[in-house]
Amino acid sequence: GLSGHDLYLHDNLLERQGNGNLMNERRSKTELKKEFGIWDMSSLPDLPSFWANHESDYTLRQRMFMFIMLLTDIYSECNEDSHVLIVGHSDAITALTGKHLKNAEYVSLTLKDITT
């Protein structure tokens, strides 16, 4: 079951593809497991992420929709008072929340807020 303190890594929170963002290249899953073994990496592909093509606004929104589906599945048994902290990159967070945040700014939303 969910302990309330589970940590998940997910490639869908990377920055928009094709904008020359170096943070879109991550280490392999094996390397990450060595350093961050307590984090759940079941949703990460075995190969390192490499984003080379330009990503349209539509594609970015679709990527966030898939992420919301994953969140809904992972937290389906939690009560409405449960909290999830999502850390990602600017374009991904904007596509997810509909809000453009400043560096290190945060927004508090419900799952219902971001799915409607």
KEVEXKE-264684 format. One record per atom (N, C-alpha, C): residue in one letter; atom name; x, y, z. Coordinates in Angstrom, 1 decimal. Layout:
BEGIN
[A,CA,[X,Y,Z]]
...
# end
This chain:
BEGIN
[G,N,[0.8,-1.2,0.0]]
[G,CA,[0.0,0.0,0.0]]
[G,C,[0.9,1.2,0.0]]
[L,N,[0.2,2.4,-0.1]]
[L,CA,[0.9,3.6,-0.2]]
[L,C,[1.3,4.1,1.2]]
[S,N,[2.5,4.4,1.4]]
[S,CA,[2.9,4.8,2.8]]
[S,C,[2.7,6.3,3.1]]
[G,N,[2.4,7.1,2.1]]
[G,CA,[2.2,8.5,2.3]]
[G,C,[3.5,9.2,2.0]]
[H,N,[4.6,8.5,1.9]]
[H,CA,[5.9,9.1,1.7]]
[H,C,[6.7,8.5,0.5]]
[D,N,[5.9,8.0,-0.4]]
[D,CA,[6.5,7.4,-1.6]]
[D,C,[7.1,8.4,-2.5]]
[L,N,[8.2,8.1,-3.1]]
[L,CA,[8.8,9.1,-4.1]]
[L,C,[8.9,8.4,-5.4]]
[Y,N,[8.3,9.1,-6.4]]
[Y,CA,[8.3,8.6,-7.8]]
[Y,C,[9.1,9.5,-8.7]]
[L,N,[9.8,8.9,-9.6]]
[L,CA,[10.5,9.6,-10.7]]
[L,C,[9.7,9.3,-12.0]]
[H,N,[9.5,10.4,-12.8]]
[H,CA,[8.7,10.2,-14.0]]
[H,C,[9.2,11.2,-15.1]]
[D,N,[9.5,10.6,-16.3]]
[D,CA,[10.0,11.5,-17.4]]
[D,C,[9.0,12.5,-17.9]]
[N,N,[7.8,12.3,-17.6]]
[N,CA,[6.8,13.3,-18.1]]
[N,C,[6.9,14.7,-17.6]]
[L,N,[7.7,14.8,-16.5]]
[L,CA,[7.9,16.2,-15.9]]
[L,C,[9.1,16.9,-16.4]]
[L,N,[9.8,16.3,-17.4]]
[L,CA,[10.9,17.0,-18.1]]
[L,C,[10.4,18.2,-18.8]]
[E,N,[11.3,19.1,-19.2]]
[E,CA,[11.0,20.3,-19.9]]
[E,C,[10.6,19.9,-21.3]]
[R,N,[10.0,20.9,-22.0]]
[R,CA,[9.5,20.8,-23.3]]
[R,C,[10.6,20.3,-24.2]]
[Q,N,[10.3,19.3,-25.1]]
[Q,CA,[11.3,18.8,-26.0]]
[Q,C,[11.8,19.8,-27.1]]
[G,N,[13.0,19.8,-27.4]]
[G,CA,[13.5,20.6,-28.5]]
[G,C,[13.9,22.0,-28.3]]
[N,N,[13.8,22.4,-27.0]]
[N,CA,[14.2,23.8,-26.7]]
[N,C,[15.6,23.9,-26.3]]
[G,N,[16.4,22.9,-26.5]]
[G,CA,[17.9,22.9,-26.1]]
[G,C,[18.1,22.8,-24.6]]
[N,N,[17.1,22.3,-23.9]]
[N,CA,[17.3,22.2,-22.4]]
[N,C,[18.1,21.0,-22.1]]
[L,N,[19.2,21.2,-21.4]]
[L,CA,[20.1,20.2,-21.1]]
[L,C,[19.5,19.2,-20.0]]
[M,N,[18.6,19.7,-19.2]]
[M,CA,[18.0,18.9,-18.2]]
[M,C,[17.1,17.8,-18.7]]
[N,N,[17.0,17.8,-20.1]]
[N,CA,[16.2,16.7,-20.7]]
[N,C,[17.0,15.4,-20.9]]
[E,N,[18.2,15.4,-20.5]]
[E,CA,[19.0,14.2,-20.6]]
[E,C,[19.2,13.7,-19.2]]
[R,N,[18.7,12.5,-18.9]]
[R,CA,[18.9,12.0,-17.5]]
[R,C,[19.8,10.8,-17.6]]
[R,N,[20.3,10.5,-16.4]]
[R,CA,[21.1,9.3,-16.3]]
[R,C,[20.3,8.0,-16.5]]
[S,N,[20.9,6.9,-16.7]]
[S,CA,[20.2,5.6,-16.9]]
[S,C,[19.5,5.3,-15.6]]
[K,N,[18.5,4.4,-15.7]]
[K,CA,[17.7,3.9,-14.6]]
[K,C,[18.6,3.2,-13.6]]
[T,N,[19.6,2.5,-14.1]]
[T,CA,[20.5,1.7,-13.2]]
[T,C,[21.3,2.7,-12.4]]
[E,N,[21.8,3.8,-13.0]]
[E,CA,[22.6,4.8,-12.3]]
[E,C,[21.8,5.5,-11.2]]
[L,N,[20.5,5.8,-11.6]]
[L,CA,[19.6,6.5,-10.7]]
[L,C,[19.3,5.6,-9.5]]
[K,N,[19.1,4.3,-9.7]]
[K,CA,[18.8,3.4,-8.6]]
[K,C,[20.0,3.3,-7.6]]
[K,N,[21.2,3.4,-8.1]]
[K,CA,[22.4,3.4,-7.2]]
[K,C,[22.4,4.6,-6.2]]
[E,N,[22.0,5.7,-6.7]]
[E,CA,[22.0,6.9,-5.9]]
[E,C,[20.7,7.2,-5.2]]
[F,N,[19.6,6.9,-5.8]]
[F,CA,[18.3,7.2,-5.2]]
[F,C,[17.4,6.0,-5.1]]
[G,N,[18.0,4.9,-4.5]]
[G,CA,[17.3,3.6,-4.5]]
[G,C,[16.0,3.6,-3.8]]
[I,N,[15.7,4.6,-2.9]]
[I,CA,[14.4,4.6,-2.2]]
[I,C,[13.3,5.1,-3.1]]
[W,N,[13.6,5.7,-4.3]]
[W,CA,[12.6,6.3,-5.1]]
[W,C,[12.0,5.2,-6.1]]
[D,N,[10.7,5.3,-6.3]]
[D,CA,[10.0,4.4,-7.2]]
[D,C,[10.3,4.8,-8.7]]
[M,N,[11.0,3.9,-9.4]]
[M,CA,[11.3,4.2,-10.8]]
[M,C,[10.6,3.3,-11.8]]
[S,N,[9.5,2.7,-11.3]]
[S,CA,[8.8,1.7,-12.1]]
[S,C,[8.2,2.4,-13.4]]
[S,N,[8.0,3.7,-13.4]]
[S,CA,[7.4,4.3,-14.6]]
[S,C,[8.5,4.9,-15.5]]
[L,N,[9.8,4.7,-15.1]]
[L,CA,[10.8,5.2,-16.0]]
[L,C,[11.2,4.1,-17.0]]
[P,N,[11.5,4.5,-18.3]]
[P,CA,[12.0,3.5,-19.2]]
[P,C,[13.4,3.1,-18.8]]
[D,N,[13.8,1.9,-19.3]]
[D,CA,[15.1,1.4,-18.9]]
[D,C,[16.2,2.3,-19.6]]
[L,N,[16.0,2.9,-20.7]]
[L,CA,[17.0,3.7,-21.4]]
[L,C,[16.9,5.1,-20.9]]
[P,N,[18.1,5.8,-20.9]]
[P,CA,[18.0,7.2,-20.5]]
[P,C,[17.1,8.0,-21.4]]
[S,N,[16.6,9.1,-20.9]]
[S,CA,[15.8,10.0,-21.6]]
[S,C,[16.6,10.9,-22.5]]
[F,N,[16.2,11.0,-23.7]]
[F,CA,[16.9,12.0,-24.6]]
[F,C,[15.8,12.6,-25.5]]
[W,N,[15.6,13.8,-25.4]]
[W,CA,[14.6,14.5,-26.1]]
[W,C,[15.2,15.4,-27.2]]
[A,N,[15.0,15.1,-28.5]]
[A,CA,[15.7,15.8,-29.5]]
[A,C,[14.8,16.6,-30.4]]
[N,N,[13.5,16.2,-30.5]]
[N,CA,[12.6,16.8,-31.4]]
[N,C,[11.8,17.9,-30.8]]
[H,N,[11.3,18.8,-31.6]]
[H,CA,[10.5,19.9,-31.1]]
[H,C,[9.1,19.3,-30.6]]
[E,N,[8.6,19.8,-29.5]]
[E,CA,[7.4,19.3,-29.0]]
[E,C,[6.3,20.5,-29.1]]
[S,N,[5.2,20.2,-29.7]]
[S,CA,[4.1,21.2,-29.8]]
[S,C,[3.4,21.4,-28.5]]
[D,N,[2.6,22.5,-28.4]]
[D,CA,[1.8,22.7,-27.2]]
[D,C,[0.9,21.5,-27.0]]
[Y,N,[0.3,21.0,-28.0]]
[Y,CA,[-0.7,19.9,-28.0]]
[Y,C,[0.0,18.7,-27.4]]
[T,N,[1.2,18.3,-27.9]]
[T,CA,[1.9,17.1,-27.5]]
[T,C,[2.3,17.3,-26.0]]
[L,N,[2.7,18.4,-25.6]]
[L,CA,[3.1,18.7,-24.2]]
[L,C,[1.9,18.5,-23.3]]
[R,N,[0.7,19.0,-23.7]]
[R,CA,[-0.5,18.8,-22.9]]
[R,C,[-0.9,17.3,-22.9]]
[Q,N,[-0.7,16.6,-23.9]]
[Q,CA,[-1.0,15.2,-23.9]]
[Q,C,[-0.1,14.4,-23.0]]
[R,N,[1.2,14.8,-22.9]]
[R,CA,[2.2,14.2,-22.0]]
[R,C,[1.7,14.5,-20.6]]
[M,N,[1.2,15.7,-20.2]]
[M,CA,[0.7,16.0,-18.9]]
[M,C,[-0.5,15.2,-18.6]]
[F,N,[-1.4,15.0,-19.6]]
[F,CA,[-2.6,14.2,-19.4]]
[F,C,[-2.2,12.8,-19.0]]
[M,N,[-1.2,12.2,-19.7]]
[M,CA,[-0.8,10.8,-19.3]]
[M,C,[-0.2,10.8,-17.9]]
[F,N,[0.4,11.9,-17.5]]
[F,CA,[1.0,12.0,-16.1]]
[F,C,[-0.2,12.0,-15.1]]
[I,N,[-1.3,12.8,-15.4]]
[I,CA,[-2.4,12.9,-14.6]]
[I,C,[-3.1,11.5,-14.4]]
[M,N,[-3.1,10.7,-15.5]]
[M,CA,[-3.7,9.4,-15.5]]
[M,C,[-2.9,8.5,-14.5]]
[L,N,[-1.5,8.6,-14.6]]
[L,CA,[-0.7,7.9,-13.7]]
[L,C,[-0.9,8.3,-12.2]]
[L,N,[-1.0,9.6,-11.9]]
[L,CA,[-1.3,10.1,-10.6]]
[L,C,[-2.6,9.5,-10.1]]
[T,N,[-3.6,9.5,-10.9]]
[T,CA,[-5.0,9.0,-10.6]]
[T,C,[-4.9,7.6,-10.2]]
[D,N,[-4.1,6.8,-10.9]]
[D,CA,[-4.0,5.4,-10.7]]
[D,C,[-3.2,5.2,-9.4]]
[I,N,[-2.1,5.8,-9.2]]
[I,CA,[-1.2,5.6,-8.0]]
[I,C,[-2.0,6.0,-6.7]]
[Y,N,[-2.7,7.1,-6.8]]
[Y,CA,[-3.3,7.6,-5.6]]
[Y,C,[-4.8,7.4,-5.5]]
[S,N,[-5.3,6.4,-6.2]]
[S,CA,[-6.8,6.1,-6.3]]
[S,C,[-7.3,5.7,-4.9]]
[E,N,[-6.5,5.1,-4.1]]
[E,CA,[-7.0,4.6,-2.8]]
[E,C,[-6.8,5.7,-1.7]]
[C,N,[-6.3,6.8,-2.0]]
[C,CA,[-6.0,7.8,-1.0]]
[C,C,[-7.3,8.7,-0.7]]
[N,N,[-7.4,9.2,0.5]]
[N,CA,[-8.6,10.1,0.7]]
[N,C,[-8.3,11.5,0.1]]
[E,N,[-9.4,12.3,0.1]]
[E,CA,[-9.3,13.6,-0.5]]
[E,C,[-8.4,14.6,0.1]]
[D,N,[-8.0,14.3,1.4]]
[D,CA,[-7.1,15.2,2.1]]
[D,C,[-5.6,14.9,1.9]]
[S,N,[-5.3,13.9,1.1]]
[S,CA,[-3.9,13.5,0.8]]
[S,C,[-3.3,14.6,-0.1]]
[H,N,[-2.0,14.7,0.1]]
[H,CA,[-1.2,15.7,-0.7]]
[H,C,[-0.1,15.1,-1.5]]
[V,N,[0.1,15.6,-2.7]]
[V,CA,[1.2,15.2,-3.6]]
[V,C,[2.0,16.4,-4.0]]
[L,N,[3.3,16.3,-3.8]]
[L,CA,[4.2,17.4,-4.2]]
[L,C,[4.8,17.0,-5.6]]
[I,N,[4.6,17.8,-6.6]]
[I,CA,[5.1,17.6,-7.9]]
[I,C,[6.2,18.6,-8.2]]
[V,N,[7.3,18.1,-8.5]]
[V,CA,[8.4,19.0,-8.9]]
[V,C,[8.8,18.7,-10.3]]
[G,N,[8.8,19.8,-11.2]]
[G,CA,[9.1,19.6,-12.6]]
[G,C,[9.7,20.8,-13.2]]
[H,N,[9.7,20.9,-14.5]]
[H,CA,[10.2,22.1,-15.2]]
[H,C,[9.1,23.0,-15.7]]
[S,N,[9.5,24.2,-16.0]]
[S,CA,[8.6,25.3,-16.3]]
[S,C,[7.4,25.0,-17.3]]
[D,N,[7.8,24.6,-18.5]]
[D,CA,[6.8,24.3,-19.5]]
[D,C,[5.9,23.1,-19.1]]
[A,N,[6.5,22.1,-18.4]]
[A,CA,[5.7,21.0,-18.0]]
[A,C,[4.7,21.4,-16.9]]
[I,N,[5.1,22.2,-15.9]]
[I,CA,[4.3,22.6,-14.9]]
[I,C,[3.2,23.5,-15.4]]
[T,N,[3.5,24.4,-16.4]]
[T,CA,[2.5,25.3,-17.0]]
[T,C,[1.4,24.4,-17.7]]
[A,N,[1.9,23.4,-18.4]]
[A,CA,[0.9,22.6,-19.2]]
[A,C,[0.1,21.8,-18.2]]
[L,N,[0.7,21.4,-17.1]]
[L,CA,[-0.1,20.6,-16.1]]
[L,C,[-1.1,21.4,-15.3]]
[T,N,[-0.7,22.6,-14.9]]
[T,CA,[-1.5,23.5,-14.0]]
[T,C,[-2.3,24.5,-14.7]]
[G,N,[-1.9,24.9,-15.9]]
[G,CA,[-2.5,26.0,-16.6]]
[G,C,[-2.0,27.4,-16.1]]
[K,N,[-1.0,27.4,-15.3]]
[K,CA,[-0.5,28.6,-14.7]]
[K,C,[1.0,28.7,-14.9]]
[H,N,[1.5,29.9,-15.3]]
[H,CA,[2.9,30.1,-15.5]]
[H,C,[3.5,30.6,-14.2]]
[L,N,[4.4,29.8,-13.6]]
[L,CA,[4.9,30.1,-12.3]]
[L,C,[6.3,30.6,-12.4]]
[K,N,[6.7,31.5,-11.5]]
[K,CA,[8.1,32.0,-11.4]]
[K,C,[9.0,30.9,-10.9]]
[N,N,[10.3,31.1,-11.0]]
[N,CA,[11.2,30.1,-10.4]]
[N,C,[11.0,29.9,-9.0]]
[A,N,[10.8,28.7,-8.6]]
[A,CA,[10.6,28.3,-7.2]]
[A,C,[9.2,28.6,-6.6]]
[E,N,[8.4,29.2,-7.5]]
[E,CA,[7.0,29.5,-7.0]]
[E,C,[6.2,28.2,-7.0]]
[Y,N,[5.1,28.1,-6.2]]
[Y,CA,[4.3,26.9,-6.2]]
[Y,C,[2.8,27.3,-6.3]]
[V,N,[2.0,26.3,-6.6]]
[V,CA,[0.6,26.5,-6.6]]
[V,C,[0.0,25.2,-6.0]]
[S,N,[-1.1,25.4,-5.3]]
[S,CA,[-1.8,24.3,-4.6]]
[S,C,[-3.1,24.0,-5.4]]
[L,N,[-3.2,22.8,-5.9]]
[L,CA,[-4.4,22.5,-6.7]]
[L,C,[-4.9,21.1,-6.3]]
[T,N,[-6.1,20.8,-6.5]]
[T,CA,[-6.6,19.4,-6.4]]
[T,C,[-6.5,18.7,-7.7]]
[L,N,[-6.6,17.4,-7.6]]
[L,CA,[-6.6,16.6,-8.9]]
[L,C,[-7.8,17.0,-9.7]]
[K,N,[-8.9,17.3,-9.1]]
[K,CA,[-10.1,17.8,-9.9]]
[K,C,[-9.8,19.1,-10.6]]
[D,N,[-9.0,20.0,-10.0]]
[D,CA,[-8.7,21.3,-10.6]]
[D,C,[-7.9,21.1,-11.9]]
[I,N,[-7.0,20.1,-11.9]]
[I,CA,[-6.2,19.9,-13.1]]
[I,C,[-6.7,18.9,-14.1]]
[T,N,[-7.9,18.3,-13.8]]
[T,CA,[-8.5,17.4,-14.8]]
[T,C,[-9.7,18.0,-15.4]]
[T,N,[-10.1,19.2,-15.0]]
[T,CA,[-11.3,19.8,-15.5]]
[T,C,[-11.0,21.0,-16.4]]
# end
